Amino acid sequence: MNRFICALLGATIFLQPLQNHGVNVGFGAVAYAQSVSAVCDNTDFHRKQVKFEQHEITGAVPVHICGKVVAVSYERRTRSGRHGYFYVDTGAGISIRIVSALDRINSPDWPWVKKGDYAEVVGRYYFDSVRRQGIDWTHHGTSRKWPIAGYVIINGQCYE
């Protein structure tokens, strides 16, 4: 049931144009927001990753990925708060860093995920370089800069 509720919340927001959230954006951003699947779509994530590497797109895009957790890092405090990090294998030899804002997500103490867990993540994919990329904004909150709510599901337990 938690998975269904999280998926429903994410799908509802992803399917609404960004302008509905008071953000003035171009057509391309709206198309990306509407193209995010209500279910895990690692193929879409891999396509977006390649487009970033080839400099065909810039900025950040919404993604919905899933896979096995391959590593978990310690909690870190940054200027924007406490964060937990883990890595998900999305197939084709690709693992991606997941950033969870621990001050904003409803979860137990970190780490609430472990190696071998099954994860499903909705969030904002950012690509600064091949070595600096990941998925953040994995919590339910939104802002003017990112109006799409995210969530993390670990073995069927939803954290938003």
Secondary structure as UniProt FT lines:
FT   HELIX           2..14
FT   HELIX           18..21
FT   HELIX           27..35
FT   HELIX           42..53
FT   TURN            54..55
FT   STRAND          60..72
FT   STRAND          76..78
FT   TURN            79..80
FT   STRAND          81..91
FT   TURN            92..93
FT   STRAND          94..101
FT   TURN            102..104
FT   TURN            115..116
FT   STRAND          118..129
FT   TURN            130..131
FT   STRAND          132..136
FT   STRAND          151..154
FT   TURN            155..156
FT   STRAND          157..159
//
